[in-house]
Amino acid sequence: MLFLGVVFGGIIGISLGLTGGGGAIFAVPMLVYGLGCSPREAVMISLVAVGITSLIGFLQKWKRGEAELRTGALFAVAGMVGSPIGGWLARQIPESLLMMLFSILMLSIAGVMWRRARRAAEGTQVCIPRDPASAPQSYRSDGPGCQRDTEGNLILTSRCARLLLLVGVFAGILSGMFGVGGGFLIVPALVVFSRMSMLRAVGTSLMVIAIVSFSGVFVQVSAGQLIPWQLTLAFVAGGLTGLWGGRLIGQGLSTALLQKVFSVAILGVGLFVLVSSMVSG
């Protein structure tokens, strides 16, 4: 069982190293159907393992300048608000229904990731003058709300802050309910809403996932949920090894290809979880 925990943790680590999130969605199904954990126990193990693995990954990227602390902190604060809400919701829902909702989330993510892969090759930053008032009116009224100055720094207007906070809260709710990091939501949100490069979005996402995951652990422990340390540490060990491997693999693969592979895998696991939860329910 501990060996499988290392293997499954390695798969999660590889996904975090490759994309900054997305693959952590596999953690709960692996723990429930592969190792026989209860859904609530699986959420706890996933939060701890994903949090530690993401923290290590973020520190490595931060040293190379591949993360934005201010933007990440804004997301993380919002996520910490949403995480207790998600934890409370999870305790009100029967475990069979919780897994069914989780499968629906997986199917939705698979669709989003596939569409993103088909439209990929984004990741370029659009810069405007440091003073937003001097930008052309046609450009200032365009886009989802966040802009960057000529040096690439985020211009944090009230509209931009509201957008980032809203997505952060939603990611926190998902983290508290299902033990996922929310990187599948955070990375595209950083690219689209804050006009961040894909490289920096991955590093910043790892920072947010780590903080939100640890917030979720605190909420779960406060509610009386115990941490099965042996299996959790095995999962973490595999995750850290996979994180290193994911970075090496990612050097030779395109983002679009990675997204397509993950979307197909998530689709398959989501269908399996949906059928299993319907049969057991």
N, C-alpha and C positions, 0 to 999 in steps of 0.2 A: 504493500500500500504506500509506504514512504517512497519507494522507487518511482511508482507512478506519479506521486506528488511532485517529485523532482522533474520528471518528464513533462507533465502538464504545465508546471511552472515555467519550464524552458520555452514552451510554445508561446506563453503569454509574454515572456521577456523578449523573444524574437520580434513579436508584433509591436511591442513598445519601442524597440530599437529601430525598427523599420519605419514606422508611421507616426510615432508619438501618441498612439491610441488606436482604438478600433478592435484590436485583437483581444483586449481585456474582456470583451463581451463573451469570450469563450470560457472564462474561468468558472462561472457558476455552473453551466451545464457539465463541464468536465468533472467538477467536484461532486455534483449531485448524481449524475448517471455513470461516471467512471469510477468514483471512489465511495459512493453510497452515503455521502453527507446529506443532512437535511438542508432544505433551501436556506434557512436562516443561518445555519452553521457555515454553509458555503459562502454566503454574503460576507460574513465576518472574515473568513480566511482570505477571500478575494480582496477585501478592502486593505488588510494588512500587507499582503504580498504585493498588490499593485502599488500601494503607497510607497513601500520601501524601494521597489524596483524603479519606480518613476523618479523618486528623489535622487537616487544614484545617477540615473540617466540625465536628469536635469543638471546636476552639478558638473558632469562631464561637458555638457553642451554650453553651460554658462561660462566655463573657463575659456572656451573657444569663441565667446561672444555671440553664441547662437540662441540667445533668449532675451526677452524684454521684461525686466523685472516689474516696471510700473504697470504695464498692460496685464501681465500675469497676476499681479497682486489684486487688481480690480476684479478680474475673473474669480480669483480664489476667495475673496471676501464674499462675493455673491454666492459662490458655491457653498461656503460654510453656512450661509443662511438657508440654502435649499436642502442641505444634507439632513438636518434634523426632521424636516418636513417629510422627506422621503422615508426616513427610518420609521417615523410614526405611521405613515401610510402602510408600510410593509407589515407592521404588527397588527393592523386592522384587517388584513386580507388573508383568507385561507391559503395554505401553502400551494395547493393544486392550482388555484386561481392565480397566485403570484407567478408560478412558472408559466402559465398560459399567457399572462400579460408580458412576461419576459420574452416569450417566443415571438409575440407580435412585434415587440420592440426590435428584436433581431431581424425579422423580415423587413421592417421599415428601414433599418440601417442598411441592409443589403441593397435595397432599391436606391437609396440615396448615394451610397458609395459607387454603385455601378454607373449612375447618371453622372456623378462627378468625374469618374474615370473617362467617360466618353467626351466630356467637355474639358478634360484636363489641359495642361500646359498653361495654366494661369500662373500664379505665384510672382508676377511682376508687380513692382510697387509704382504707384502713380504719385508724383510729388507736386505740390502746389507751393506758392510762396509762403514764408513764415506767417505773414499777416493774411488770414483768410479773406479779409475784406478786399484785398487787392486782386484776388482771383477772379477770372471771368464769371459773370453771373450764370451763364449756361453750365459751367462746370460745378460751381458751388451748389447748385440745386440738383446736381446729378449724384447718383450713387446712394448707398445705404446709410450714409451719415458720418463716417469717419474719414478724415483726410490726413495727409502727412506733409510736413514742410520740406524745403529743398534739401535738408540734411537727412531726411528719412525718419524724423521723429514724429510720433503721433500727436496730432492736435486734439486734445481731449476736450471737446465741446460738451455741453449738457446732453445734446442729442446722441452723440457718440457714447457717452458714459451710460445712458439709459439702455442703449442697445446691448452693450457689453455686459451690463449688470443683469439684464433679462436673460440672456443666454447662459450666463454663469449660474443663476438661480436654478434654471431648468436642468443644467448639467449636475448640480448638487442634488436635486431631487432624485434624479436617476441613479446617482451614486448611492444615496441613502437607501433606496428601494431595492436595487439589484446588485450592489457591490461592483458596479462598473466605474471606470475612471471618468468616462464622458469625453475621452479624446476624440471619438468619432464625431462629436458635436463641436468640441472646442477648436480643433485644428481648422476645419472649414470656416468656422465663425471668425477666427483670427485673420484668416486670409481674405475673406469676403468683406467683413465689417470693418476691421482695422487696417486693411490693405497691407498686411504683413507678408513678408516673403515666406514661402513654404518652409525653408530651412529654419527660420526663426520661429515659425508657428509650431513646429514639432518640439523644439526645445522649451518654448514657453508653455506649451500644453503639458509637458511632463511636470513642470513646476506646479501648475494648477491641479493636475491629477493627484500629485503627492499631498498637497495641502488639504484638498477636499476629501481624499481617502482617509487621512488621519482624523479629520473632523468626523467622518462617518464612523470610524472605530470608536472614538470617544462617545458618540451618541449610543452606539450599540452596547458598549460596556456599561454605560450609565443605566441602560434599560435592563441590565442583568444578563446579557449574553456573554458566555464564556468563550475564551480563545483556545482552541485545540492546538497547543504550541508545537507539538511534534510535527504534525502535518503542515502547519503554517510555515515552520522554518524550512521544511523540505520544499515547499512551494516557492519560498523566497530564494532558496539556493538555486533552484532551477531557473527562476526568473532572472537572477543576476547573470548567470551563465548565458542564458538566451539573449539578454540585452547586449552583451558583447558580440555574440554571433549575429544578431540582427543588424548591427552597424556594419559588419563586414559584408554581409549579403547585400545590404542596401546600396553599397557603393557601385554595384554593377547592374542595378535594376531601375527602371523608370517608375516614377510615382504612379502613373496611369496603370501600368501592369500590376503593381502591388495592390492597388485599389480593386482591380478586377478580380484578382485571386482571392483577396479577403472577402469581397462581396459574395462570390460563389460559395466560399466556405461558410460564411455566416448564414447564407440562405439555406444550405444543407443542414446545418446544426439547428437553425430556427425551426425548420419543418419537423425535424426529429423531436425537438422539445415540445412543439405544438401537438403532434400526434401522441406522444407519451403522456402529456398532461391531460389530454382529452380521454385517453384510455383509462388512466388511473383515476380521473375524476368521475 
